[in-house]
Amino acid sequence: MSDLMIVVDVRDGQTMSQYSMSKSGKLTFANASDQDDLTVTPKNGEPFCENNKTTVIPKIVVAPEDEETVRICTAYADSEFLYTAKIGLATEEDPIVILERSYVQKTPQTEPIVILERLSPGEGLIWGAAGFIIGVALVGLVVINRWRSGGPR
């Protein structure tokens, strides 16, 4: 599995990219342009806040070759947000960011959604060991069944 999956879909007749975000609520916008400012404006609600997660930032302006880190506001209850990002006179983009926070109220979906979160090294070790043990047990059962049936060993 990759570190970032970008889901591209059509919403309201427009092709849009969707990015999933972790529970931390920390979001950094980096401006790769060496000449023009990056302007980021939310399209629905007020998702961006200062580090205290309560002081709303209505628009983010990032200087050339710089970055700006914001937090998702605690009071922002939606499970996703839309924004426009534009550098200088270039055409703006309209991505969707999906929030994976347990305290965000999810809107009803017509299709089931499965969210997989990253495991800690300890959890990964436990689940990996459990999978290994189950695999060994299954192989043992196959060998026993073949031995009892007189099949190949």
C-alpha positions in Angstrom: 0.0 0.0 0.0 1.3 3.4 -0.8 1.7 6.4 1.6 -0.8 8.5 -0.4 -3.7 7.4 -2.4 -5.5 10.0 -4.6 -9.0 9.1 -5.6 -10.2 10.9 -8.7 -13.9 11.0 -9.3 -16.6 13.2 -10.8 -18.7 15.5 -8.5 -21.3 17.8 -9.9 -20.0 17.3 -13.4 -16.4 18.2 -12.5 -13.4 15.9 -12.2 -12.0 16.3 -8.7 -9.1 14.7 -6.7 -9.8 13.5 -3.2 -7.1 13.3 -0.5 -7.6 11.5 2.8 -6.2 13.1 6.0 -5.2 11.6 9.3 -6.8 12.2 12.6 -4.2 14.8 13.7 -6.0 17.5 11.8 -2.7 19.1 10.8 -2.4 20.3 7.2 0.5 21.9 5.5 0.3 23.8 2.2 3.7 24.2 0.4 4.1 26.7 -2.4 6.6 25.4 -5.0 6.4 28.5 -7.1 9.4 30.8 -6.9 7.5 33.9 -8.0 3.9 34.0 -7.0 1.8 33.5 -3.8 -0.4 30.5 -3.3 -3.9 31.4 -2.1 -6.0 28.7 -0.5 -9.7 29.5 0.1 -12.2 27.0 1.6 -15.4 26.5 -0.5 -17.7 25.0 2.2 -17.6 26.2 5.8 -14.5 27.2 7.8 -12.3 24.2 8.2 -8.9 26.0 8.7 -7.8 27.2 12.2 -4.6 28.3 13.9 -2.8 25.7 16.1 -5.3 26.2 18.9 -8.0 24.6 16.6 -10.5 27.4 17.5 -9.3 30.6 15.8 -10.6 30.4 12.2 -8.4 31.3 9.2 -10.7 32.4 6.4 -8.0 32.3 3.7 -4.4 31.0 3.6 -1.7 32.9 1.7 1.7 31.2 1.3 4.7 33.1 0.0 6.8 31.7 -2.9 8.9 28.7 -1.9 7.4 28.7 1.6 4.8 26.6 3.5 2.0 27.3 5.9 0.6 24.8 8.5 -2.9 25.0 9.8 -5.2 22.8 11.8 -8.7 21.6 11.1 -11.0 23.4 13.5 -12.5 21.4 16.3 -15.9 23.0 15.6 -15.8 21.9 11.9 -18.2 19.0 11.9 -18.2 17.9 8.3 -16.4 14.8 7.2 -14.8 16.5 4.2 -14.0 20.0 2.8 -13.5 21.6 -0.5 -11.1 24.4 -1.3 -9.6 26.3 -4.2 -5.9 26.7 -4.5 -4.4 29.2 -6.9 -0.9 30.4 -7.6 -0.6 33.8 -9.3 -2.6 34.0 -12.5 -2.7 30.2 -13.1 -6.0 28.3 -13.2 -7.2 27.3 -9.8 -7.8 23.7 -8.7 -10.7 22.3 -6.6 -9.6 19.2 -4.5 -11.6 17.4 -1.8 -10.0 16.5 1.5 -11.6 13.6 3.4 -11.2 13.8 7.2 -10.7 10.6 9.2 -11.4 11.9 12.7 -13.5 9.9 15.2 -15.3 13.0 16.5 -16.4 14.1 13.0 -20.0 13.3 12.3 -20.2 11.2 9.2 -22.9 11.9 6.7 -25.0 8.9 5.6 -23.5 7.1 2.5 -25.3 5.1 -0.1 -22.3 2.7 -0.3 -20.2 1.3 2.5 -16.9 2.9 3.1 -14.0 1.0 4.7 -11.3 3.2 6.4 -8.0 1.6 7.2 -5.7 3.4 9.6 -2.0 3.0 10.0 -1.0 0.6 12.7 1.7 1.3 15.3 4.8 -1.0 15.0 3.6 -3.0 18.1 0.1 -3.4 16.6 1.6 -4.4 13.3 3.8 -7.0 15.0 0.9 -8.5 16.9 -1.3 -8.7 13.8 1.6 -10.1 11.7 2.3 -12.8 14.3 -1.4 -13.7 14.5 -1.6 -14.0 10.7 1.5 -16.2 10.7 0.1 -18.5 13.4 -3.2 -18.8 11.5 -1.3 -19.5 8.3 0.8 -22.3 10.0 -2.3 -23.8 11.5 -4.0 -23.9 8.0 -1.0 -25.5 6.4 -1.0 -28.1 9.3 -4.7 -28.9 8.6 -4.1 -29.3 4.9 -1.1 -31.7 5.6 -3.2 -33.7 8.1 -6.2 -33.9 5.8 -4.0 -35.0 2.9 -2.2 -37.6 5.1 -5.6 -39.0 6.3 -6.9 -39.2 2.7 -3.8 -40.9 1.4 -3.2 -38.0 -1.0 0.2 -36.4 -1.9 2.3 -35.2 1.0 
